[in-house]
Amino acid sequence: MRHLSIDIETYSSINIKKAGLYRYVQSPDFEILLFAYSWDGGPVEIVDLKQKESLPFEVIHALYDPNVIKHAYNAAFEWYCINSVMKSPIEQWRCTQIHGLYCGYPAGLGEVGQALGLPQDKRKMGVGGSLIRTFCVPCKPSKKNGMRTRTLPHHEPEKWQLFKDYCVGDVVAEMEILRRLSVFPVPDQEWRLWQLDQRINARGIACDLQLVEGALAVDEQIVRELMNEAVQLSGLDNPKSVQQLKKWLTEEIGEEIDNLRKETVSELIEGADEGRAKRVLEIRQELSKTSVKKYQAMKTVACEDGRVRGLLQFYGANRTGRWAGRLVQVHNLPKNKMETLEYARELVRDRNVNMLKFVYGNVPDTLSQLIRTAFVAPGGKKLLIADFSAIEARVIAWLAGEQWRLDVFNSHGKIYEASASQMFGVPLEAVDKDMRQKGKVSELALGYQGGKGALITMGALDMGLTEAELPEIVMRWRNANRRIVDLWFSLEAAALEVMHTGQPVGIRGIIMARESHYGNGLDFFTVQLPSGRKLYYVQPTLAQNDFGKQALHYKGPDQKTGKWTTINTYGGKLVENIVQAIARDCLAVTLIRAEQSGFDTVLHVHDELGIESDRPEDLNRVLNIMAQPIDWAPGLPLKGAGFVTPFYMKD
């Protein structure tokens, strides 16, 4: 096999950050400007396509030659761009960005180079952003630039030469990252999964653009009406201004208003008498639900055929390898609870604001519930929506060997009731509504060593539980799940042993190890999963945590800021990482099996997948695929539940 490393620079009038790769490339003015490449790690050559230079025949042939592996950083971009002019099968490509993510590094080329400590001459050049803004996107016409809408090489010849150097530099950086990481290879199964991910993203999902346009128009009218009403009631120039509204409410109610956060507004409405202040607060509450950003994103991302593409990021969740949402962010769509979704959709499609008000009252909330229904099956087809039932609860029971839980999942599956039965020592049929609530919140909050705070986060107080009774609930759940509790402390002890001795430790099919490569400057704490895939924790060390205990620390992206920083972990968090990673691998097996069975997956979110089909009766086949045993997880009881629908929804 030969290896061809590639980096290209392109032009399109479509904003790739907002519209995504597929709409960007499908723009009529899209073109490839520069093509830099290297054979087998050798010197980098660059072809200036904008200046009428031609790719060598050897390179053109290599793009579809199965004996040449094509490498790029974020290879999905290079692959799809090149496929706009010629066929280059995705099976022949490898992505160095994915290799970095697999090994626990951040996504950006520059960030990975910095995290790896690459020498300056092997890192991504810092001037790239300004050069891309100069040559790769339209420019604003002005007298200074001769009223042009685009900067071409002859307009800025010195910058153009620097741009070529930058393109060459990206290939150098990509090859150095690949060289260093190659001693910790990505399993072939993950590459096949990444290739499947590209096919699913390129297929996309159909979008009801009439509904999208209707929602945007309805929202505009409702916001205008609510704002006019708030102005009339308050006399304020801008009722959305927190400062203006706080001052007016303080005078109107007769008490100091500190903030206008969501919870505060709800409390003020409950305590206010009927009148101007209460209505203005209700308007603010309604306006807070008026979020049409996802509708706007769908309109921006939709391609000419009405399909939305590029919604999924492979290995987007750094620690577990789960997918992440992009562009429309399908992983956090509002839930729908309405029973008349079809009727509501028709009213929005027709922009019938008066009827929406009459039937549903709160129009912004109605629009919010309809967001996911904008994803549809095209004419003559249906969406088969299926998800794993309680996948994480099943995996943690299997991993820990908590037999009573496995018995539940192998029979009736009522885990909330069964958990309450174990916690309170009563027969399953004697579990009342109050006990079930306690069982439910415990199941949601306590599996990963959570305590009282986790119960509160999961809504224990909203369910009517008091703070005083939460410690007892924690104790009862832990007493009922001794094997899971043992798993937390066993994995934590195993991690510390690996760090102290340098020797691998196996716990219930999980192998923890310290893996290093001195020559490449790499050092990892690794967790090998039953599937064979590994989780990588970069630059592991032992240090005291916030509780004064010795704990495993490692380098990784901060969940809030994204900055490369030191993170500490503990038994429950390790269990969470491993359980979610195994659940992800179960979904991965299902996605591959679905494709092998001829199904067209168009979407998957968390543990749910959506398949576009003209055979509604195939839902049972899909559910059977989900329930099939997995070779590397003997005894893991998997089950799927699903429904057939013309549009995406929560059943």
C-alpha positions as CSV (number, residue, x, y, z in Angstrom):
1,M,0.0,0.0,0.0
2,R,1.1,3.5,-0.8
3,H,0.0,6.6,1.3
4,L,-1.0,10.0,-0.1
5,S,-1.4,12.8,2.4
6,I,-3.6,15.7,1.1
7,D,-4.7,19.2,2.0
8,I,-6.8,21.4,-0.2
9,E,-8.0,25.0,0.0
10,T,-11.4,25.9,-1.5
11,Y,-13.7,28.8,-2.3
12,S,-17.5,29.0,-1.9
13,S,-19.9,31.9,-1.2
14,I,-21.7,29.7,1.3
15,N,-20.7,30.1,5.0
16,I,-19.4,26.6,5.9
17,K,-19.7,27.2,9.6
18,K,-23.4,27.9,9.4
19,A,-24.5,25.9,6.4
20,G,-22.1,22.9,6.7
21,L,-19.9,21.1,4.3
22,Y,-22.5,19.7,1.9
23,R,-24.3,22.9,1.2
24,Y,-20.9,24.6,0.9
25,V,-19.7,22.2,-1.7
26,Q,-23.0,22.2,-3.6
27,S,-22.8,26.0,-4.2
28,P,-22.5,26.7,-8.0
29,D,-19.4,28.8,-7.3
30,F,-17.5,26.2,-5.3
31,E,-14.0,25.4,-6.5
32,I,-10.8,23.9,-5.3
33,L,-8.0,26.5,-5.3
34,L,-4.9,24.6,-4.0
35,F,-4.0,21.0,-3.8
36,A,-1.0,20.0,-1.6
37,Y,0.1,16.4,-1.3
38,S,2.9,14.1,-0.2
39,W,3.7,10.6,-1.1
40,D,4.6,8.2,1.7
41,G,5.8,11.0,4.0
42,G,8.1,12.6,1.5
43,P,8.4,16.2,0.4
44,V,5.2,18.2,0.0
45,E,4.2,19.3,-3.5
46,I,1.5,21.9,-4.2
47,V,-0.6,22.4,-7.3
48,D,-2.1,25.9,-7.9
49,L,-5.3,25.0,-9.6
50,K,-6.5,28.6,-9.5
51,Q,-3.4,29.6,-11.6
52,K,-4.3,26.8,-14.1
53,E,-1.7,24.3,-12.9
54,S,-2.8,20.7,-13.3
55,L,-2.7,17.7,-11.0
56,P,-0.2,15.1,-12.1
57,F,-1.8,12.0,-13.6
58,E,-0.2,9.9,-10.9
59,V,-2.2,11.8,-8.2
60,I,-5.4,11.7,-10.2
61,H,-5.1,8.0,-10.6
62,A,-4.3,7.6,-6.9
63,L,-7.5,9.3,-5.8
64,Y,-9.5,6.2,-7.0
65,D,-6.8,3.6,-6.7
66,P,-7.6,1.1,-3.9
67,N,-3.9,0.4,-3.4
68,V,-3.4,4.0,-2.2
69,I,-4.6,5.1,1.2
70,K,-5.6,8.8,1.2
71,H,-4.9,10.7,4.4
72,A,-6.1,14.2,5.5
73,Y,-6.9,16.1,8.6
74,N,-10.7,16.2,8.8
75,A,-10.7,13.9,5.7
76,A,-14.5,14.2,5.3
77,F,-13.9,17.7,3.9
78,E,-11.2,16.6,1.4
79,W,-13.2,13.5,0.4
80,Y,-16.5,15.3,-0.3
81,C,-14.9,18.3,-2.0
82,I,-12.9,16.0,-4.3
83,N,-16.0,13.9,-5.0
84,S,-17.7,17.0,-6.4
85,V,-15.4,16.5,-9.5
86,M,-14.3,12.9,-9.4
87,K,-15.1,9.6,-7.7
88,S,-12.9,8.7,-4.7
89,P,-14.4,5.9,-2.6
90,I,-14.6,6.7,1.1
91,E,-13.3,3.2,2.0
92,Q,-9.8,4.3,0.7
93,W,-9.6,7.3,3.1
94,R,-8.3,7.7,6.6
95,C,-8.8,10.8,8.8
96,T,-6.0,12.0,11.1
97,Q,-8.4,14.1,13.0
98,I,-10.3,11.0,14.0
99,H,-7.1,9.3,14.9
100,G,-6.4,12.2,17.3
101,L,-9.8,12.1,18.8
102,Y,-9.6,8.3,19.3
103,C,-6.4,8.9,21.3
104,G,-8.0,11.5,23.5
105,Y,-6.8,14.7,21.8
106,P,-8.9,17.8,20.8
107,A,-10.3,18.2,17.3
108,G,-8.4,21.2,15.8
109,L,-5.2,20.7,13.8
110,G,-3.4,23.5,15.7
111,E,-4.7,22.3,19.1
112,V,-3.5,18.8,18.5
113,G,-0.1,20.0,17.5
114,Q,0.2,22.0,20.6
115,A,-1.1,19.2,22.8
116,L,1.5,16.8,21.3
117,G,4.2,19.4,21.7
118,L,5.1,19.5,18.0
119,P,8.1,21.7,17.1
120,Q,7.1,25.0,15.5
121,D,8.1,24.0,12.0
122,K,5.7,21.0,12.2
123,R,2.7,22.9,13.5
124,K,-0.2,24.5,11.7
125,M,0.7,28.1,10.7
126,G,-1.1,30.7,12.8
127,V,-1.9,33.1,9.8
128,G,-4.4,30.6,8.3
129,G,-7.5,32.2,9.5
130,S,-6.8,35.6,7.9
131,L,-5.6,34.0,4.6
132,I,-8.8,31.9,4.4
133,R,-10.9,35.1,5.0
134,T,-9.0,36.7,2.2
135,F,-9.2,34.0,-0.5
136,C,-11.8,31.5,0.4
137,V,-14.9,33.6,1.1
138,P,-16.5,36.6,-0.7
139,C,-15.2,40.1,0.3
140,K,-17.3,43.2,0.9
141,P,-17.0,45.6,-2.1
142,S,-15.5,49.0,-1.4
143,K,-13.7,51.8,-3.2
144,K,-10.4,50.6,-1.8
145,N,-10.7,47.2,-3.4
146,G,-12.2,48.4,-6.6
147,M,-15.7,47.2,-5.7
148,R,-14.8,43.6,-6.1
149,T,-16.6,40.8,-4.3
150,R,-13.8,38.3,-4.3
151,T,-10.0,38.4,-3.8
152,L,-8.0,36.5,-6.5
153,P,-4.3,35.6,-6.5
154,H,-3.3,38.6,-8.7
155,H,-5.0,41.0,-6.2
156,E,-2.7,39.9,-3.4
157,P,0.3,38.0,-4.9
158,E,2.4,38.0,-1.7
159,K,-0.5,36.8,0.4
160,W,-1.3,34.2,-2.2
161,Q,2.3,32.8,-1.9
162,L,1.9,32.7,1.9
163,F,-1.4,30.9,1.4
164,K,0.4,28.2,-0.6
165,D,3.0,27.9,2.1
166,Y,0.1,27.6,4.6
167,C,-1.5,24.8,2.6
168,V,1.9,22.9,2.4
169,G,2.3,23.5,6.2
170,D,-1.0,21.8,6.9
171,V,0.2,18.6,5.1
172,V,3.4,18.7,7.1
173,A,1.5,19.1,10.4
174,E,-0.9,16.3,9.5
175,M,1.9,13.9,8.6
176,E,3.8,14.6,11.8
177,I,0.6,14.0,13.9
178,L,0.0,10.8,12.0
179,R,3.6,9.6,12.4
180,R,3.4,10.1,16.2
181,L,0.0,8.5,16.7
182,S,0.6,5.6,14.3
183,V,2.1,3.5,17.2
184,F,-1.4,3.6,18.7
185,P,-3.6,2.6,15.7
186,V,-7.3,3.0,15.3
187,P,-9.0,-0.4,15.0
188,D,-10.2,-1.3,11.5
189,Q,-13.7,-1.7,12.8
190,E,-13.7,2.0,13.8
191,W,-12.5,3.0,10.3
192,R,-15.4,1.1,8.8
193,L,-17.7,2.8,11.2
194,W,-16.3,6.2,10.3
195,Q,-16.8,5.4,6.6
196,L,-20.4,4.4,7.4
197,D,-20.8,7.7,9.2
198,Q,-19.8,9.6,6.1
199,R,-22.4,7.8,4.0
200,I,-25.1,8.6,6.6
201,N,-24.1,12.2,6.7
202,A,-23.9,12.5,2.9
203,R,-27.4,10.9,2.6
204,G,-28.9,13.4,5.0
205,I,-32.5,13.5,6.2
206,A,-35.4,15.2,4.4
207,C,-36.6,18.5,5.8
208,D,-40.2,20.0,5.6
209,L,-39.1,23.5,4.4
210,Q,-42.7,24.7,4.2
211,L,-43.1,24.0,7.9
212,V,-39.7,25.7,8.6
213,E,-40.7,28.8,6.7
214,G,-44.1,28.8,8.3
215,A,-42.6,28.5,11.8
216,L,-40.3,31.5,11.1
217,A,-43.2,33.6,9.8
218,V,-45.5,32.7,12.7
219,D,-42.7,33.4,15.2
220,E,-42.0,36.8,13.7
221,Q,-45.7,37.8,14.0
222,I,-46.1,36.5,17.6
223,V,-42.9,38.2,18.8
224,R,-44.1,41.5,17.2
225,E,-47.5,41.2,18.8
226,L,-46.1,40.3,22.3
227,M,-43.6,43.1,22.1
228,N,-46.2,45.6,21.1
229,E,-48.4,44.4,24.0
230,A,-45.5,44.7,26.5
231,V,-44.7,48.3,25.3
232,Q,-48.3,49.3,25.7
233,L,-48.6,47.8,29.2
234,S,-45.2,49.1,30.5
235,G,-44.5,52.2,28.5
236,L,-40.9,51.0,28.1
237,D,-38.9,51.5,24.9
238,N,-37.5,48.0,25.0
239,P,-39.3,45.6,27.3
240,K,-36.7,42.9,26.5
241,S,-34.0,45.1,28.3
242,V,-33.3,43.5,31.7
243,Q,-32.3,46.8,33.2
244,Q,-35.4,48.6,32.0
245,L,-37.8,45.8,32.9
246,K,-36.3,45.3,36.4
247,K,-36.7,49.0,37.2
248,W,-40.3,49.1,36.0
249,L,-41.3,45.9,37.8
250,T,-39.7,47.1,41.1
251,E,-41.8,50.2,40.9
252,E,-44.9,48.3,39.8
253,I,-44.7,45.5,42.3
254,G,-43.2,47.6,45.1
255,E,-40.3,45.3,45.9
256,E,-36.7,45.0,44.6
257,I,-36.3,42.7,41.7
258,D,-32.7,41.3,41.6
259,N,-32.8,39.3,38.4
260,L,-35.0,38.0,35.6
261,R,-33.8,34.5,35.4
262,K,-36.2,31.8,34.3
263,E,-36.9,30.5,37.8
264,T,-37.3,34.1,39.2
265,V,-39.9,35.0,36.5
266,S,-41.9,31.8,37.3
267,E,-41.9,32.6,41.0
268,L,-42.9,36.3,40.4
269,I,-45.8,35.1,38.2
270,E,-47.1,32.7,40.8
271,G,-47.0,35.4,43.5
272,A,-48.3,38.3,41.4
273,D,-51.9,39.6,41.4
274,E,-53.7,39.9,38.1
275,G,-52.6,43.1,36.4
276,R,-50.0,44.8,34.2
277,A,-47.0,43.4,36.0
278,K,-48.1,39.8,35.9
279,R,-49.0,40.0,32.2
280,V,-45.6,41.6,31.3
281,L,-43.9,38.8,33.2
282,E,-46.0,36.2,31.3
283,I,-45.0,37.9,28.0
284,R,-41.3,37.7,29.0
285,Q,-41.8,34.0,29.9
286,E,-43.5,33.3,26.5
287,L,-40.7,35.2,24.6
288,S,-38.1,33.1,26.4
289,K,-39.6,30.0,24.8
290,T,-39.5,31.7,21.4
291,S,-36.4,30.1,20.0
292,V,-36.4,29.6,16.3
293,K,-32.6,29.1,16.0
294,K,-33.0,25.5,15.0
295,Y,-35.6,26.4,12.3
296,Q,-33.2,29.0,11.0
297,A,-30.4,26.5,11.1
298,M,-32.5,24.0,9.1
299,K,-33.2,26.6,6.5
300,T,-29.5,27.5,6.2
301,V,-28.3,24.0,6.1
302,A,-30.9,22.5,3.7
303,C,-29.5,21.6,0.3
304,E,-31.4,22.1,-3.0
305,D,-33.1,18.7,-2.7
306,G,-34.5,19.7,0.6
307,R,-32.3,17.4,2.6
308,V,-30.3,18.4,5.6
309,R,-26.8,16.9,5.8
310,G,-23.8,16.7,8.1
311,L,-25.7,16.6,11.4
312,L,-23.5,14.1,13.1
313,Q,-19.9,14.3,14.3
314,F,-18.1,11.0,14.5
315,Y,-16.2,10.6,17.8
316,G,-17.6,14.0,18.8
317,A,-17.7,13.1,22.5
318,N,-14.0,13.0,23.4
319,R,-14.0,10.6,26.3
320,T,-16.5,7.9,25.2
321,G,-16.3,8.1,21.4
322,R,-20.1,8.8,21.2
323,W,-21.4,10.9,18.3
324,A,-22.1,14.6,18.8
325,G,-24.6,16.9,17.0
326,R,-23.6,19.6,14.6
327,L,-25.4,22.5,12.8
328,V,-29.0,21.8,14.0
329,Q,-27.8,20.1,17.1
330,V,-30.2,17.1,17.0
331,H,-28.9,15.8,20.3
332,N,-30.8,18.5,22.3
333,L,-34.1,18.9,20.4
334,P,-37.1,19.9,22.5
335,K,-39.5,17.1,23.4
336,N,-43.0,17.1,22.0
337,K,-45.9,16.2,24.4
338,M,-48.8,17.4,22.2
339,E,-51.3,14.8,21.0
340,T,-52.3,16.7,17.9
341,L,-48.9,17.2,16.2
342,E,-50.2,16.7,12.7
343,Y,-52.9,19.4,13.1
344,A,-50.4,21.8,14.7
345,R,-48.0,21.2,11.8
346,E,-50.7,22.0,9.2
347,L,-51.6,25.2,11.0
348,V,-47.9,26.3,11.1
349,R,-47.4,25.3,7.4
350,D,-50.5,27.5,6.6
351,R,-49.2,30.3,8.9
352,N,-52.6,30.3,10.6
353,V,-51.7,32.3,13.7
354,N,-55.2,32.9,14.9
355,M,-56.1,29.3,15.0
356,L,-52.8,28.4,16.6
357,K,-53.7,30.8,19.4
358,F,-57.2,29.5,19.7
359,V,-56.3,25.8,19.8
360,Y,-52.9,25.9,21.6
361,G,-52.7,29.2,23.5
362,N,-49.0,29.4,23.9
363,V,-47.7,29.6,20.3
364,P,-44.0,29.8,21.1
365,D,-44.2,26.6,23.1
366,T,-46.1,25.0,20.2
367,L,-43.4,26.0,17.7
368,S,-40.8,24.6,20.1
369,Q,-42.5,21.2,20.3
370,L,-42.7,21.0,16.5
371,I,-39.0,21.5,15.8
372,R,-38.1,17.8,15.6
373,T,-41.2,17.2,13.3
374,A,-39.5,19.3,10.6
375,F,-37.4,16.2,9.8
376,V,-39.6,14.1,7.6
377,A,-39.8,11.1,5.3
378,P,-40.1,12.1,1.7
379,G,-43.1,11.1,-0.5
380,G,-44.2,7.5,-0.2
381,K,-41.8,6.7,2.6
382,K,-41.9,6.6,6.4
383,L,-39.4,7.0,9.2
384,L,-38.7,3.9,11.3
385,I,-37.7,5.3,14.7
386,A,-36.2,2.8,17.2
387,D,-34.2,3.1,20.3
388,F,-32.5,0.9,22.9
389,S,-34.6,0.5,26.0
390,A,-32.7,1.7,29.1
391,I,-29.4,0.9,27.4
392,E,-27.1,2.4,30.1
393,A,-29.0,0.6,32.9
394,R,-28.7,-2.7,31.1
395,V,-25.0,-2.2,30.4
396,I,-24.1,-1.3,34.0
397,A,-26.0,-4.3,35.3
398,W,-24.2,-6.6,32.9
399,L,-20.8,-5.0,33.6
400,A,-21.2,-5.2,37.3
401,G,-22.9,-8.6,37.3
402,E,-25.9,-7.2,39.3
403,Q,-28.0,-10.3,38.8
404,W,-31.4,-9.0,40.0
405,R,-31.2,-6.2,37.5
406,L,-30.3,-8.6,34.7
407,D,-33.3,-10.7,35.7
408,V,-35.6,-7.7,35.4
409,F,-34.3,-6.9,31.9
410,N,-34.6,-10.5,30.8
411,S,-38.3,-10.5,31.9
412,H,-40.7,-7.6,32.5
413,G,-38.2,-4.8,32.2
414,K,-39.8,-2.5,34.8
415,I,-36.6,-1.2,36.3
416,Y,-38.1,1.7,38.2
417,E,-40.6,-0.5,40.0
418,A,-38.0,-3.2,40.5
419,S,-35.5,-0.8,41.9
420,A,-38.1,0.6,44.4
421,S,-38.9,-3.0,45.3
422,Q,-35.3,-3.7,46.1
423,M,-34.8,-0.4,47.9
424,F,-37.9,-0.7,50.2
425,G,-38.0,-4.5,50.6
426,V,-41.6,-4.9,49.2
427,P,-42.9,-7.1,46.5
428,L,-43.0,-5.6,43.0
429,E,-46.8,-5.5,42.9
430,A,-46.8,-3.5,46.2
431,V,-44.8,-0.6,44.8
432,D,-46.9,2.5,44.9
433,K,-46.6,5.7,42.9
434,D,-44.5,7.4,45.6
435,M,-42.1,4.5,45.7
436,R,-41.8,4.3,41.9
437,Q,-40.9,8.0,41.8
438,K,-38.1,7.3,44.2
439,G,-37.0,4.3,42.2
440,K,-37.0,6.3,39.0
441,V,-35.0,9.3,40.2
442,S,-32.5,6.9,41.9
443,E,-32.0,5.1,38.6
444,L,-31.5,8.3,36.7
445,A,-29.1,9.8,39.2
446,L,-27.2,7.3,41.3
447,G,-25.6,4.7,38.9
448,Y,-22.3,6.7,38.6
449,Q,-21.6,7.3,42.3
450,G,-23.9,10.3,42.5
451,G,-25.4,11.4,45.8
452,K,-27.8,13.9,47.1
453,G,-26.7,16.6,44.6
454,A,-27.2,14.2,41.7
455,L,-30.8,13.5,42.8
456,I,-31.5,17.2,43.0
457,T,-30.0,17.7,39.5
458,M,-32.3,15.0,38.2
459,G,-35.4,16.7,39.6
460,A,-35.9,14.9,42.9
461,L,-37.3,18.1,44.5
462,D,-39.6,18.8,41.5
463,M,-41.0,15.3,42.0
464,G,-42.1,16.3,45.5
465,L,-39.3,14.7,47.5
466,T,-37.8,16.7,50.4
467,E,-34.1,17.4,50.7
468,A,-34.1,15.7,54.1
469,E,-35.1,12.3,52.7
470,L,-32.5,12.3,49.9
471,P,-29.6,10.8,51.9
472,E,-31.7,7.8,52.9
473,I,-32.7,7.3,49.2
474,V,-29.0,7.2,48.3
475,M,-28.2,4.7,51.0
476,R,-31.2,2.4,50.1
477,W,-30.2,2.4,46.4
478,R,-26.6,1.6,47.1
479,N,-27.6,-1.2,49.5
480,A,-29.7,-2.6,46.8
481,N,-26.9,-2.4,44.2
482,R,-23.9,-3.7,46.0
483,R,-22.2,-5.1,42.8
484,I,-22.5,-1.7,41.1
485,V,-21.0,0.0,44.2
486,D,-18.2,-2.6,44.1
487,L,-17.6,-1.8,40.5
488,W,-17.0,1.9,41.3
489,F,-14.3,1.1,43.9
490,S,-12.8,-1.8,42.0
491,L,-12.2,0.3,38.9
492,E,-10.8,3.2,41.0
493,A,-8.4,0.8,42.8
494,A,-7.4,-0.8,39.5
495,A,-6.6,2.6,38.0
496,L,-4.4,3.5,41.0
497,E,-2.7,0.1,40.8
498,V,-1.9,0.6,37.1
499,M,-0.4,4.0,37.8
500,H,1.6,2.7,40.8
501,T,3.0,-0.5,39.2
502,G,2.8,0.1,35.5
503,Q,1.2,-3.3,35.0
504,P,-2.2,-3.9,33.4
505,V,-5.2,-4.9,35.5
506,G,-8.3,-6.7,34.3
507,I,-11.7,-6.1,35.9
508,R,-14.8,-7.9,34.5
509,G,-13.7,-7.9,30.9
510,I,-12.2,-4.4,31.1
511,I,-8.4,-4.1,30.8
512,M,-6.7,-1.0,32.3
513,A,-3.1,-0.3,31.3
514,R,-0.3,2.3,31.0
515,E,0.8,2.6,27.4
516,S,3.7,4.8,26.4
517,H,6.0,5.5,23.5
518,Y,9.1,7.4,24.6
519,G,10.4,8.2,21.1
520,N,7.1,9.9,20.1
521,G,6.6,11.5,23.5
522,L,3.3,9.8,24.1
523,D,1.9,8.5,27.4
524,F,-1.6,7.2,28.0
525,F,-3.7,5.5,30.6
526,T,-5.9,3.2,28.5
527,V,-9.1,1.3,29.1
528,Q,-9.7,-1.6,26.7
529,L,-13.5,-2.2,26.3
530,P,-15.1,-5.6,25.6
531,S,-15.4,-4.6,21.9
532,G,-11.6,-4.2,21.6
533,R,-11.8,-0.4,21.3
534,K,-9.7,1.6,23.8
535,L,-10.4,4.8,25.7
536,Y,-7.3,7.0,26.0
537,Y,-6.5,9.3,28.9
538,V,-3.6,11.5,27.9
539,Q,-0.5,12.2,30.1
540,P,-1.8,10.4,33.2
541,T,-0.5,11.3,36.6
542,L,-1.4,10.7,40.2
543,A,-2.3,13.7,42.4
544,Q,-4.6,14.7,45.2
545,N,-8.1,15.6,44.2
546,D,-10.5,18.1,45.8
547,F,-11.3,15.7,48.6
548,G,-7.6,15.1,49.5
549,K,-7.6,11.6,48.0
550,Q,-5.0,10.3,45.6
551,A,-6.7,10.1,42.1
552,L,-5.9,9.6,38.5
553,H,-5.4,12.9,36.6
554,Y,-5.0,13.4,32.9
555,K,-5.0,16.0,30.1
556,G,-8.2,16.6,28.1
557,P,-10.5,19.3,26.8
558,D,-12.5,21.1,29.5
559,Q,-16.2,20.2,29.0
560,K,-17.3,23.9,29.4
561,T,-14.4,25.9,27.9
562,G,-12.9,23.3,25.5
563,K,-9.4,24.3,26.7
564,W,-6.7,21.7,27.0
565,T,-6.4,21.2,30.8
566,T,-5.8,18.8,33.6
567,I,-8.8,16.7,34.6
568,N,-9.2,14.3,37.6
569,T,-11.4,11.3,37.7
570,Y,-12.7,8.7,40.2
571,G,-14.5,5.3,40.3
572,G,-18.0,6.5,39.4
573,K,-16.8,8.7,36.6
574,L,-14.7,5.8,35.1
575,V,-17.8,3.6,35.3
576,E,-19.8,6.3,33.5
577,N,-17.2,6.6,30.7
578,I,-17.0,2.8,30.3
579,V,-20.8,2.2,30.4
580,Q,-21.5,5.0,27.9
581,A,-18.7,3.8,25.7
582,I,-20.1,0.3,25.7
583,A,-23.6,1.6,24.9
584,R,-22.0,3.5,22.0
585,D,-20.4,0.3,20.8
586,C,-23.8,-1.4,20.9
587,L,-25.2,1.3,18.7
588,A,-22.3,1.0,16.4
589,V,-22.9,-2.7,15.9
590,T,-26.6,-2.0,15.2
591,L,-25.7,0.7,12.6
592,I,-23.4,-1.7,10.8
593,R,-26.0,-4.5,10.9
594,A,-28.7,-2.2,9.7
595,E,-26.6,-1.2,6.7
596,Q,-25.7,-4.8,5.9
597,S,-29.5,-5.5,6.0
598,G,-30.1,-2.9,3.3
599,F,-31.6,-0.2,5.5
600,D,-30.9,3.5,4.9
601,T,-30.1,5.2,8.3
602,V,-30.7,8.9,8.1
603,L,-30.3,9.9,11.7
604,H,-29.2,8.6,15.1
605,V,-29.4,10.4,18.4
606,H,-27.9,9.0,21.6
607,D,-29.3,5.4,21.6
608,E,-32.0,6.0,18.9
609,L,-31.8,5.5,15.2
610,G,-34.0,6.7,12.4
611,I,-34.3,4.8,9.1
612,E,-36.0,6.0,5.9
613,S,-38.0,3.2,4.3
614,D,-40.9,2.5,2.0
615,R,-41.7,-0.6,4.0
616,P,-43.3,0.3,7.4
617,E,-43.5,-3.4,8.2
618,D,-39.7,-3.5,8.4
619,L,-39.8,-1.9,11.9
620,N,-39.9,-5.4,13.4
621,R,-36.8,-6.4,11.5
622,V,-35.0,-3.3,12.8
623,L,-36.1,-4.1,16.4
624,N,-34.9,-7.7,15.9
625,I,-31.5,-6.4,14.8
626,M,-31.3,-4.3,17.9
627,A,-32.1,-7.3,20.2
628,Q,-29.6,-9.6,18.5
629,P,-26.8,-10.8,20.8
630,I,-23.4,-9.2,20.4
631,D,-20.4,-11.5,20.3
632,W,-18.2,-9.5,22.6
633,A,-21.0,-9.0,25.1
634,P,-22.4,-12.4,26.0
635,G,-25.4,-12.2,28.3
636,L,-26.0,-8.5,27.8
637,P,-29.9,-8.3,27.4
638,L,-30.6,-5.7,24.6
639,K,-34.0,-4.6,23.5
640,G,-35.4,-2.0,21.2
641,A,-38.7,-0.2,21.0
642,G,-40.0,1.8,18.1
643,F,-42.7,3.2,15.9
644,V,-43.4,4.3,12.3
645,T,-44.1,7.9,11.6
646,P,-44.2,10.4,8.6
647,F,-42.1,12.9,10.7
648,Y,-39.5,12.7,13.4
649,M,-41.0,12.8,16.9
650,K,-40.8,11.4,20.5
651,D,-43.4,8.7,20.9
